[in-house]
Amino acid sequence: MTAPINYTAAMLKDSNKRNILNCIYSLKRTTQPIVAQNLNLSRPTVTQILKELTEEGHITKEGYAESTGGRKANIYTFNSARKIAIGLELLIDRYEIIAIDLYADMLKYEKKTCLFSNTDAYFETVSESVNQFIQSLNVPNDSVLGVGIALQALISSDGKSIIYGKILNCTGLNITQFTKRIPYRCIFNHDAESLANTELWVDTTIKNAIFFNIRDNLSGAVIIDGDFFRGGELKSGVFEHMTIVPNGRPCYCGKKGCANSYCSISAFLKPEEDIKSFFQMLRSGDKTYKKNWESYLEHLAMVIDNLHMFITSDVILGGTLSRYLVEEDIEKLQLMVRKRSAFPSHERYIKMSKCATFPLCHGAALPLIKNFLKKIMK
């Protein structure tokens, strides 16, 4: 039997303080009477804690509320600019940088053309861009929580090294290539998990899901109880290298017939063809493009069916492809899965990402924001 917790006055005050800060964060703009009513706390208690939170910089006063007959109440807002996080995504032909505040709202975003190279010169160029980007924000150094760096690779459990990075040829890359050049905490993030971070932030109802990041290459993440399932060697959720066509098309991993070779964007595009022109031809009714697209959906349906048989959850289609999908595509894909399933379900579990317009680097910065908010509010 667990012994009852004996709350001291200091513990009770700390709990009230966190609850009040959480309340203001959720409401964004509020007053002392509303906070007191929502949390069932006395007004003097709330007044004292609001004073402390204001002095600590967590909240700010923003004018007065409309009078209800007596003295006008101060309006308090959460100081979302007090801390910021930087996200960086490294791609084969470019890198992208973003700054977000404590509401994960974008403050600034930049895209730079630059071929990836596992060299000091490349890391010097990228790091200098990040430093200049941060300087342009005109924020105090101690307001920067750090830099989350996303790339398509398997990341060590401490986020400090790349244990497999075939696409960028960066296996063995250590975070020190950035920390010795950027004066803030830096941490690596898997690309699909970074994108899924944003999905989880925007849609708080997600508990369990299989997340597809469909771009030039396919990557994925498995979400269980609101968090990522990684497994002992961090290989869990790497379903892009599941064989779906024995001895099929070659994959960059060295195998043949991987899901990546049939379910990535490059699987249905002709050489030198761009995705925008493909979908323009498809939506215009071109029969050749329609046949190509349906072949692609059949392979995607195969992967979804296999995964859904193993983990019964929502399937979320994200990445570049999600910007071009329409409702008809999802309905067709769901029907294809249903037809091939051993246990067909009429439940609609294939969904489009709600974050199609978000850059992936947004999700690379999010863990830094979430960890800070947890520290001050949970």
N, C-alpha and C positions, 0 to 999 in steps of 0.2 A: 504493500500500500504506500502510495506517495505521500510524503508529509506535506501539510499545507504550507504555502509560501507566506511568510510574515513580511508584509510590505512595510518598509520604513517610510518616513515622511519624504526622504530624498528620492526613494524609488517611485513613490506615488507622483511626486512632482515631475520626475523625468518622464513617466508614462503619460501624464497629462500634456506635457510639453510636446512630445512626439505626436500625440493624437491631435493636438491643436494645429501643429504644423502640417500634418497629413490632411486635415480638414481644409485648411487654407489652400494647400496645393490642389486639392480636388475641386474646390469651388472657384479657384483663381482670383476672384474678388469677393470680399465678404466684410462683415462688420462684427464687432464684439458681441452684440446681442444674438446674432445668428449663430456664431460659434458656440456661445454658451448654451443656446437652445438645442443645437444639434448634438452636442456632447453631454448634455445634462450636467453642466458644471456651473458653479456660482460665478457671477459676473466679476467679483473682485479677483477670483483665481484666474479667470481668463485675462482680465486687464493686466495683471502682473506678468503673466507669461507672454502676452503680446508685447509688452514693454521690453522684456528680455530678448525675444526673438527679433525685434526691430533693432536693438542695440548690437546684436550678433550679426546682423546683415541678412538673416534668412527671409525677412519680410520687409515691406516698405509701406508707408502711408501714402495714400493716393486720393487726397481730397475728402469730401464728406458725402454721406448718403442724404437722400431727401429727408426732410424733417417729418416726423410722424406726430408732431405736436409738442415735442420736448426738444432737448438739446440734440443737434445733429451728430450722428455717430461717424467716427472715422472709418474710412474704407481701407482695408488692408489687402495687399496683393503679395503673392509669393514672388520672391526675387529670383526669377528664372535665369537672369544674366550673371548671378553671383559666381557660378561655375560653368565652364563650357568643356566640351570634349571634341577632339579632332578625329575624323575618320579618313583613312587612306586606303585606296584599292590599287594594287599593282596588277597591270595587265600586260600582255605581250607587246602591245603597240602604244600604250598610254598609261597614265596614272591619274587618279581622280582624288580630290581632297574636299572635305566638308567640315564645317564647324556647326555644332548644334548646342542649344542651351538645355536647361534642366527640364524643359517640356519636350525635348527632342525636336524642337522647331529649328529649321535651317537658318543659320546666320549668314553663311557664305559658302559658295561652291565654286570649284575650279576644275577644269580638265586640261591636262597637258599631254601633248603628243611626244612620246619618247619610247624607243625600243628598249624592252627589258634586257638587262645584261647583268649577270652575277659578278659584277666587278666593283671595285672601290669607286671608280668614276661615276657609275650609275647611282650608287647609294649616296654619293656626295651631291649629285644633281638633285635627286628626289628630296633628300634631307634639307638642302638649302631652300627648295621650294616650300616645304612644310614650314620651316622657320620664318620665311618671308610672309607666308600666308598668315601665320599666327600674329606676327608683328603688325600686319595690316588691320587686324581686328582692334588694335589699341585697347587691349585688356591687360590687367595686372598679371604678372607671371604666375602668381599663386592661384589664379582663377582657372588655369588650364589643368584639367584632370589627367590628361595624357593623350596618347595617340594610339588608336586601334588600327592595325594594318591587316587588311583582308587580301587573300590571294587563293587561287585554286591549288590547294596542297593539303596534305595531312599535317596537322600541327601537334607538337608535343603537349602533354597535359598541363605544363606550366606556361604554355603560350610563348616560349622563348626560342624555339627552333623548329625547322621544317624537317619532318622525318621522311616525307616523300613529296617531291615536287617535280614531276616529270614534264608537265606542260611548260613551265618556265625554266626548267633545268636548274632548279634551286635547292635540291636535296642537300641538307646539311646547313643551310643558311641559318645564321644565328641572329637574334634580335640585337646583339651588340653592334651590328652594322648600322643600326639606327640610333641606339641609345648613346653611342659615343659622338654622335653628330647632332642629335636633337635633345635639348635639355629638359625633357619630360619623360615620364613613364611611357614605355612603348610595349605593345603586346600584339602577337599575331592572332588572326582569326581565320577560320575556314570560310570560304566565300559563301557557300550555301547557308551556313549557320548565320552569317552576317545578314544575309537577305531575310532569313527567317526571323531574326531578331526584330526587324522592323515589322514583320507580319504579326508577331506576338504582341508588339507594343500597340499597334493600331487596332488589332482585334483581340481584346482581352478574354473573349469567350473560348479561344482555342485551348484545348487541354491535350488532346492527342491528335497527331497529324503526320502524314508523310509529305514532305515538302520537296517539290521539284524546282531546281534552279536551271531553267532551260535557256542556254545562250549558245555561243559557238561550240562549247562543250557542255555536257550535262554534269551536274553535281546535285547532291541531295542531302537531306537531313531528316532524321526521325525524331519527332517530338513526343515525349511521354510525360504526362502530368506537367505540362508547361515548360519542360526543360529538354535538352538534347540528350539522346541516348548515344553514348560514345563507345562503350565497351572497354575492355582491358588494353587493347593496342590502338585505340582510337580509329578502328576501321569500321565500326558499326555505322550503318547509314550510308556507306559508300556503294549504293546500289547501282551506280552508273557502270560498274565493272562486273555486274551480274551477266552471265552468258545467256543470251536469248536466241541466238542463231549459231549452232555448233559449226565451227570452222567458217564463220561468216566474215564480214568486213573487218579489216584490221583496226585495232584501237591503239592509241598512243601508249597504252600501258604495256603493250607487247602481246596481248592476247588477241583472239579473233572472236567476233560475234558479240561483243559487249553491248549493253544497252546504250552506252554513250555513242556508239557508231551508228545507231538507228534512231535515237531519240533526241539528239542534239539538233540545233538549227542547221548546222552544216550537213546533216543527214538528208535534208530535202532541198537544199539550195544547189543550183548548178555552180560550177567554178566561176568566180567573178560576179555571181549574181547576188544582189543584196535583198534583204528580207522585205523591205518596203515594196520593191518592184514585184517580188514573188506574190505577195498578198494582193497587190493591185490586179495582177493577172488572175489570181484565184477568184477574187470577188467579182471579176468581170464575167466569170463563167467559163473560162478557158478549160476545155476538157483534159488536156495534157496536165495542166497544173492541178486540176481536181483529182485526177488519178494518182498523181504523185503525193498529194496531201492525204488522201485516204489511205495510201500505203503507209505513210508516216504515222497516221493515227492508229492503224492496226498494230504497229509495233509498240507504240506508246500504250495502247490498251493492254497488250500482253504484259508489259512491265507493271502497269497499275494492277492488273488482275493478280499477278504473282505476289506482289507486295501486300495487296489487300487481303489475300487469303491468309497471309502470315500475321498481319497486324490489321485488325478491323478498326479503321479510323478514317477521318476525312483525308482526302488527297488534295493538296493545294498546288496549282500550277503557277509558278512564279518565274522571274527572270525576263529577259528580253521578249521571249515568245508571248508572254501574257499581255503585252501591249497590243498585240494584233489579234488576239482571240476574240470571238464573238459568241453569243449565247448558243448559236447553232452548232458551233464546234464542240462545245461542252456536252450538249445533248447527244450529238453523234458519237462522241467518245464514250459517254456513259452507256449508250446502247451497245457499242462494240464490246465493252467490258462485260456487260450483262449477258451477251450472247455467248461469250467464250467461258464464262464462269461456271464452275461445277455446282456452285450454290448461288444462282442469280438472285440479286436483291433489287427491289424497286426503290430502295432508299437512294436519294441523290447525295452522293458523298464526294464527287469530283467538283472542285471549286476553283475559280480564278483568284489569283492574288489580289488583295485590296491595295497593294503597294506597287503597282506596275510602274508608276512614275518616279518612285524613289530611287536615287542612286544607291548602289550596293554599299558604298562607303558609309552611308548613314547608319547601317546596321553594325558596321565595324566600330563605330563610336559609342553605340548604345550601352554596351556592358559597363563602360566607365560611368555613364550617367546613372544607370540602375544601381550600381554598387554604392555610389555616393548617396543617392536617395534612401537606399536601405540603411545606410549608416546613420543618417540623421532622423529617419522617420519610423523605421520598423522596430 
